[in-house]
Amino acid sequence: MTATSWRPPQHIKVKALGLHWRNGKLLAAEVADDEGRLTGVRPLGGSVEFGECWQDALKREFIEELEVEVEVPGPPLVMENIYRHHGAVGHEVLFIAEVVFDAARFAHLDNIRFRENSGSVCTARWWDVAALDMPGGPALFPAGLKQALLSAADGSTPRAQRRSP
């Protein structure tokens, strides 16, 4: 894993993230600290551009990252994420929604390597959500997403926010 010195921008970012499932596991990209150590994972997606709706941003991001066209079958979970990364505060509003795509070309892969617009190489794999956010293991970013997904799975959130693995 390549180390980076990324820091959050000092303005609010609007992002769209896609939840794609395989055998009950979530597709998420690895997130590393400055020394290249795995600290967490995050669903794929990215920034919403000015004048672009979140659904179009999500579709564009999956084309850019995985070269796949996605469908967004339902409404998003909307989360505000104020976080600290290496001492710098970040602030984002996230539209997080299920995405469906033909994953046949990834069926034999345990992980997918792709390149971000910045040129950095990323690795995504399917993760058991229950195993994330555990002591000594990787976190699920944004903070609170694991609880939202588990609540949706047990039916304690409104139907519009439920996921179907």
N, C-alpha and C positions, 0 to 999 in steps of 0.2 A: 504494500500500500504506500502511495506517495504522500509525504507530508506536505501540508500547505499552511499558510499563515492567514487564512481567510478570517475576516472580522465582519460582523453584521453592519449593514449600512445604517447611518444615523438618521433614518427617516422610516416611516411606516411603509412596509411592502405589502402588497396584496398578492396572494399566491393561490394556485389551484393544485390540489394533490389528488391522485387517483388511487383508489383501492382496488387492486386486482388480486384474485384469490386462486390458488391451485391446491386442491386437496386440503382445504381449510387453512392454508398458510398464506400470509400476506406478502406480496412482492414489495420489497423495500430496498433502497440503496444504502450502502454502508456510509457512515459518517465517522471521520477520524479526527483526532486532535492534531496539534502542530507536529507531534513526533511520529504521526502515522499510526497511532494505536486506535483500534476500533472503540468508539465510545457509544455509538448508537446507530439506529437505522431510521430511515424516513421514507414514506411512500413517494413514488416518482411524481414529478410534476414540476412546476416552477412559477415564475412571476407572470402576473396578468399585466399586459401592456396597456398603455393609455388607449381608450376607445375600444378595447377588446372585452367581451363578456367572459366570465370565468370558464364557461363550457368550451368556448373556442380556444382559450388559453390551454386548457387541459388537453384538448385534442392536438393542438400544435406541439405541446411539450412531448407527448408520446410519439408523434411523428419524428421530432428532432432527436429524441433519446433512443427509441427502440425501432424506429421506422415502421410503426404499426398505426393503423387507424383505429380509434376507439369510439365506442358508443357510451354515452352517459345516460343510463336508464332511469335515474331518479334524482330527487333533490339532494342538495349538499347538507352536510353537517358544517356549520360555520363556527370557527373557533378564533379567539384572539390569543396570540402567543407573544408574551413579553418574557424574554429570556436573557441569560447572560452567557457569553461565550468568551473565554479567556479574558474576563474582566470588562468586556464591551457589551453594552445592552443592545438587544435587537428587539424589534417590534413588528409583528406581522398579523394580518387578518387572513385567515385561510378558509377556502372553500374546499371541502374534502368530500369526494363523491366516489361511488362505485364506478368502475370502468370495465367494459367488456370488450375483448378483442380476440381475434383468432390467434391463440398462443401455440399453434401446432409447431411452428419453427423453434420454439423454446422447450418443447416437451421433453427432450432428452438432456436438457441442460440443468445443472444444479445452480448455476449462477450465470448472469448476463453482464458482459462488460460493454460499456458504452462511453461516449465522450460528451461532456457538457459543452455548452457554447463557449465557455472560457478556455476549452482545450484540455481540461483535466479529465483523466480517465477515472470512471466510477465502476463499482461493482454492485449489482443488485442480485438478490436471491430471495427465496421464499422463506419466511420466518413464521414460527409458531408464536402468535401474539402472546399467549399465556407465559411463554418463557422469557419474554422481554421485560425490562424494568425490574429484574431480579438482582439481588446483591451479587456483585462481581461480573455481571453480564451486561450486554448492551442495552441501552435505553431505547424506547420508541419515542421518536420526536414527531410532532410537538408533544410536550408534556401534557398529559391528560387524555391523549388519544386512546391509549390502551383502555382506560376506564370507560370511555365513550363507546368503544367497540364491544367491550365485554357487556356493558349495560344494554347495548342494542341487541346483542346475541341472546340475552336472557329475557328480552321483552320489556325491560323497564324504561325504555325511551319511546317517544312517539313513533308510530309506524314509519313515518317519512324518513327517520334516521336509522332504521334497522338495516343491517347488512345481511346478505345471504351468501354464505361461503360457497 
